[in-house]
Amino acid sequence: MKVRLEYLAALALPVASSLAPAEVPGFALTSPDFGPDRRIPQSHIFNQYGCTGQNRSPALEWRGAPSGTKSFAITMFDLDERGSPSGWWHWVVYDLPASTSQLPENAGVPNSHDLPRGAVQGRTDMSEDAYHGPCPDKGQPPHRYRITIYALKVDKLPVPPEASGAMVTYTAHDYTLAKASLTARYGR
């Protein structure tokens, strides 16, 4: 029985690794507004529910996308939100053209004119098609916010209008050539 399980595990390893997006050396996501594991500045914090930020989406830059990339998707997710069993989606952008390598600060406003033509903002957990910044409960340890960019092998993700972060990332998994992330923190 032990030999059979080892054999099955050996067969499953190549299949499992082929399902995960490839690690592509050099594919990187950065922000001039904050670095990895740094505190998110007040300009990017939500401006409701006791938070007093400016709610501006961060500027983002990326490089090293793999050959064959036809579009990008970007998400921002609170890894530590415990009030919801599925975490919390703060920003969802998809169908960014492959020629795009950056977004300016505050590109995530509703009906943004700073997003490239064809790009779509999906539905966040605030029920808006726009960025909303961090605002964890007072007294909680700082939350981790992961911004992820997906290099996709399709021009357009096959999702309905106003797709949620969960739907976009679930669908993107089938089309992802590579992904890169930037995680920063905020607490109050």
C-alpha distance (Angstrom), angle and dihedral (degrees) to the residues before:
residue distance angle dihedral
M1 . . .
K2 3.83 . .
V3 3.82 91.7 .
R4 3.80 90.6 49.3
L5 3.84 92.2 51.6
E6 3.81 91.0 48.6
Y7 3.80 89.4 50.1
L8 3.83 91.8 49.9
A9 3.81 90.9 47.2
A10 3.81 90.3 51.2
L11 3.81 89.9 51.9
A12 3.81 93.1 47.0
L13 3.82 96.3 51.0
P14 3.83 96.9 72.7
V15 3.81 90.9 44.9
A16 3.82 93.3 49.9
S17 3.78 93.0 46.7
S18 3.81 91.3 50.4
L19 3.82 89.5 56.4
A20 3.80 94.3 57.0
P21 3.82 119.2 80.5
A22 3.77 111.3 -98.1
E23 3.77 119.2 -103.6
V24 3.77 103.8 -120.6
P25 3.80 114.5 -162.2
G26 3.78 110.0 -127.0
F27 3.81 97.7 19.3
A28 3.79 100.6 126.5
L29 3.80 140.4 164.7
T30 3.80 120.4 -152.4
S31 3.79 139.2 166.7
P32 3.80 126.6 -149.5
D33 3.82 86.0 -150.3
F34 3.84 98.1 63.7
G35 3.77 140.8 -8.4
P36 3.80 134.7 -128.7
D37 3.80 114.2 -60.1
R38 3.81 90.5 2.7
R39 3.79 127.7 128.0
I40 3.79 114.8 -90.0
P41 3.83 108.8 -118.3
Q42 3.80 121.4 -114.2
S43 3.81 91.5 -109.6
H44 3.84 88.9 71.0
I45 3.82 97.1 44.8
F46 3.82 122.2 106.0
N47 3.81 118.1 -98.2
Q48 3.83 101.4 -141.3
Y49 3.80 140.2 59.7
G50 3.79 92.7 47.4
C51 3.80 95.5 -46.5
T52 3.79 117.9 116.6
G53 3.79 105.7 -163.5
Q54 3.79 129.9 126.7
N55 3.83 94.5 -113.0
R56 3.81 94.1 -134.6
S57 3.79 116.7 156.3
P58 3.81 112.2 -122.5
A59 3.76 123.3 -104.6
L60 3.80 108.9 -107.3
E61 3.81 132.6 -162.3
W62 3.79 130.2 -175.1
R63 3.77 137.6 -178.5
G64 3.79 140.7 176.9
A65 3.80 99.6 47.4
P66 3.79 111.2 175.1
S67 3.77 123.8 -103.5
G68 3.79 111.0 -88.9
T69 3.81 95.2 38.6
K70 3.81 108.8 147.7
S71 3.80 100.1 171.3
F72 3.81 144.5 -7.4
A73 3.78 136.4 -129.8
I74 3.81 124.5 -160.7
T75 3.78 128.2 -162.6
M76 3.80 135.2 179.0
F77 3.79 115.3 -155.1
D78 3.83 133.8 179.3
L79 3.79 105.0 -131.4
D80 3.81 93.2 -168.9
E81 3.80 104.7 46.8
R82 3.80 105.8 127.6
G83 3.80 98.8 175.2
S84 3.80 89.2 79.2
P85 3.80 126.1 46.0
S86 3.80 89.7 -137.5
G87 3.81 101.6 48.4
W88 3.80 119.2 -120.1
W89 3.82 131.2 -71.1
H90 3.82 113.3 -145.1
W91 3.79 100.6 173.3
V92 3.78 137.4 10.1
V93 3.81 123.6 -176.7
Y94 3.78 124.7 165.9
D95 3.81 142.5 164.3
L96 3.81 90.5 48.9
P97 3.83 105.7 164.3
A98 3.82 117.4 -108.6
S99 3.82 89.2 -117.4
T100 3.82 89.5 66.2
S101 3.81 117.4 100.7
Q102 3.79 102.4 162.9
L103 3.78 146.1 22.8
P104 3.81 121.9 -148.5
E105 3.78 122.4 -124.8
N106 3.81 111.9 -80.6
A107 3.83 94.6 20.5
G108 3.81 87.2 132.3
V109 3.82 97.7 72.6
P110 3.82 117.5 123.5
N111 3.83 111.3 -81.4
S112 3.80 89.6 6.8
H113 3.79 119.8 -159.8
D114 3.82 90.2 -168.5
L115 3.79 94.3 70.7
P116 3.81 116.7 90.0
R117 3.80 117.5 -98.2
G118 3.80 110.0 -81.7
A119 3.81 95.7 22.6
V120 3.80 115.2 130.4
Q121 3.80 130.6 -155.3
G122 3.78 112.2 -143.1
R123 3.79 129.9 -148.4
T124 3.82 116.0 -74.2
D125 3.78 125.0 -158.6
M126 3.81 88.3 -94.1
S127 3.84 85.9 66.0
E128 3.79 91.1 -113.7
D129 3.77 133.3 120.3
A130 3.79 92.0 -132.8
Y131 3.78 143.5 70.6
H132 3.78 119.3 -75.3
G133 3.76 118.2 -175.1
P134 3.78 131.5 -131.2
C135 3.79 120.4 -71.4
P136 3.80 110.6 161.1
D137 3.79 120.6 179.5
K138 3.80 116.4 -80.9
G139 3.77 114.2 -96.3
Q140 3.81 96.4 24.0
P141 3.78 118.6 121.4
P142 3.82 111.3 -97.0
H143 3.79 111.7 -74.4
R144 3.81 123.5 -129.0
Y145 3.80 116.2 -125.4
R146 3.79 116.2 -161.7
I147 3.78 119.4 -158.7
T148 3.79 110.4 -165.6
I149 3.78 130.6 -172.8
Y150 3.79 119.4 -158.9
A151 3.82 120.3 -157.1
L152 3.80 103.3 -147.3
K153 3.79 133.5 -160.6
V154 3.84 93.0 -143.4
D155 3.81 130.8 71.6
K156 3.80 92.9 -136.9
L157 3.79 130.1 22.6
P158 3.81 110.7 -125.1
V159 3.81 96.1 -123.5
P160 3.80 130.4 124.1
P161 3.82 121.1 -102.6
E162 3.81 113.1 -77.3
A163 3.81 92.1 19.0
S164 3.79 114.7 -177.8
G165 3.79 124.9 -115.6
A166 3.80 89.6 -106.2
M167 3.81 92.2 53.3
V168 3.81 93.8 44.9
T169 3.80 94.2 50.4
Y170 3.81 92.8 42.7
T171 3.81 91.1 51.7
A172 3.81 93.8 40.4
H173 3.81 90.1 57.5
D174 3.83 89.4 71.8
Y175 3.82 92.0 53.2
T176 3.81 103.0 34.5
L177 3.80 118.4 125.8
A178 3.82 92.7 175.6
K179 3.77 141.5 -22.8
A180 3.78 137.0 -153.1
S181 3.80 129.9 -166.3
L182 3.77 141.8 -159.9
T183 3.81 118.1 -162.0
A184 3.82 122.0 -164.5
R185 3.82 133.7 167.5
Y186 3.77 141.3 -125.9
G187 3.79 133.9 176.0
R188 3.79 137.1 158.5
